[in-house]
């Protein structure tokens, strides 16, 4: 990043990720991940907002607090009509992306311009649109980010003229996966030609699944650093690998199978991003709720309810009064945490939670990770919605998580 604003952010990421001595194997992996995490990680968030909104049961008086990530879900939650959304993130790039999306919802002239900027994200018109409509409404730090240069020397805002969803750590990971597939004469885009779920499965079984049996691929995915592009630090890699006795390869194969086969392509924009490296074209292409034409007016009208903060989640909670918040979305951040960090987080959540509060999070492995790690004096205040959580996990179209977990504050 190169800016002073990145320094506290990187320190917070180090605190969250680093668990081992820096010269140990695990310590080196953790520090490599921290370095990789310095820039844009997710151009698009990979948690299904449709599942989120059903689980959270957002009402018009709700104050929602969420980790910002790529910002798609922050704006999509506006369709559920909350009173306020506070989006926090340690990553400067994610903070800048959320502020850009909020400004775009408020100030671009119409849905066509909004769609061109974030659904197509590869049009030269987006750069002058940024200058005319968005730049005047951004704070100095956000302008410096978008008008600054990335490690390749490209102005970051020009990503929206050349394929923004190919940028970032995850975009690079997907691009590398496509390149690897092509070395075996496979084009992942083949899946997008399927006309039914049955055809999707046939293409997966005949073309994509055999890649996992290749000797080099088996070796590659056994390296924890190979999944840094998914934003998975070493501790989360270990949890993921432990989710199947056959090892990490079997876990990844099943997750890819779910993404490719369990949902119709006409309703799964995550599959289009993974296999096509962007959203589909045409009026029927699946999109996140915030980009759908039918939701444009409410997203634009309510975008001022979004507050974006470059801050640690628990530090924000510590600044809030008792019983002041309603909904909490933690993404998969707890997979990174030590027992002490989990305890501090849930103590803060419990203190700030209003009656009826809900907490939603995801895990790389299937089980909820809280029992035995968060003191019972705290966790006993909450009900775990076990059956509903299994259902939400099955229906999460992003398909990359082992578990989607919902907790409700007991009355």
C-alpha positions, 0 to 999 in steps of 0.5 A, a space after each residue: 500500500 505504501 500509505 501510513 494508513 496501512 500501518 495500523 491495519 497490518 499490525 492488527 492483521 499480524 495480531 490476528 494471524 501470527 501465532 508461532 515464532 517467526 523463524 519456525 515453518 508455521 511462523 514463516 507461513 503466517 508472515 507470508 500470509 500477512 504480506 499477501 493480505 496487505 492488498 486487495 483480497 476480495 473484489 467480491 465477497 464470497 458469502 451468500 447474502 440470500 442465506 445471510 438475510 434469511 438467517 439474520 431476519 433483519 427488521 427496520 430497527 436493526 443496527 447491523 455490524 459486519 466485516 466489510 470484505 468486498 462490500 457486496 453484502 453490505 449494500 445487499 443487506 440494504 434490501 432488508 431495510 435495516 436502520 443502520 449498517 456499520 461495516 468494519 475492516 482491517 484491510 485498507 483496500 476493502 475499506 476503500 472498495 466499500 466507500 467507493 460502492 457506497 458513493 456509487 450507489 448514492 451518486 452515479 446517475 442511474 442503474 445503467 452506470 452502476 451496473 456498468 461499474 460493478 457488474 461489468 467492471 471492465 469498461 473504459 467509461 468507468 474511469 471518467 465516471 469515477 472522476 465526474 461522479 464519485 471522486 468529489 464525494 470520497 475522502 482523501 484517503 479513499 481517493 489516494 487509494 484508488 488513484 494510487 498504483 498497485 504493485 504492477 504500477 497500474 492505477 487502481 481505479 483502472 481496474 474497473 476498465 480492464 476487469 476488476 474481478 480479475 484483480 486482488 488475491 482471490 482474482 489472481 488465485 482464480 486466474 492461476 486455477 484457470 491457467 493450471 486447468 488449461 495445462 491439462 487442456 481443460 477450460 473451466 468456462 465449459 461448465 457455463 455452457 450447461 443448460 441444466 443441473 444434470 449437464 453441470 454435473 456431467 461436465 464436472 465429473 468428466 472434465 473438472 473432477 479428474 484434475 484432482 487426481 493429477 500428481 502435481 495438483 495433489 502436491 500443490 494443494 498440500 502446500 498451505 501457501 497454495 490457498 493464500 489466494 482464497 484468503 485462508 491463513 495457515 490456521 484455517 488451512 489446518 481446520 479445512 484439512 481436518 474436515 475430511 479424513 482423506 485430506 485437503 484434496 477431498 475437501 476442495 473437490 467436494 466444495 468445487 463439486 457443490 459450486 459446480 453442481 448443487 445450484 442452477 447456473 442461472 441463479 448462482 453468480 458465485 459459479 460465474 465468478 469462479 468458472 467465468 472470471 466475471 458476472 454473466 452478460 445479459 438481463 437474465 444473468 445472476 447478480 448479487 442483490 445490490 446490483 439487480 435492477 429491481 433493487 437499485 432504487 432501495 439501495 440508492 435511497 438507503 445507502 446513506 445508512 451505511 457507515 464504513 470504518 477502518 477498524 478492528 471488529 472488537 475495537 468497534 464493539 468496545 466503543 459501543 454502549 451496552 445493549 446497542 446492537 442487533 445483528 453481527 456478521 463475522 464472516 470466517 474471521 473466527 477461524 483465525 482467532 486464539 481462544 483469548 481472542 474469541 473470548 474477548 470478541 464474544 464478551 463484547 458481542 454479549 455486552 452490546 447485544 440487544 434482546 433478540 440479537 443474532 450472530 452469523 458466521 462461517 467456518 472452513 470446517 463443518 462444526 461450530 468452533 465455539 464450544 470449549 473455546 469460549 467460556 460457558 458463562 458467555 456462551 450459555 447466554 446464546 442458543 445455537 440454531 443447529 438444524 437451521 445452520 445445517 440448512 443454511 450451509 447446504 443452501 449457501 451458493 458460494 459453496 466454499 465453507 464447511 459451516 454457516 452458523 447462527 446464534 441467537 441471544 437467549 431471552 
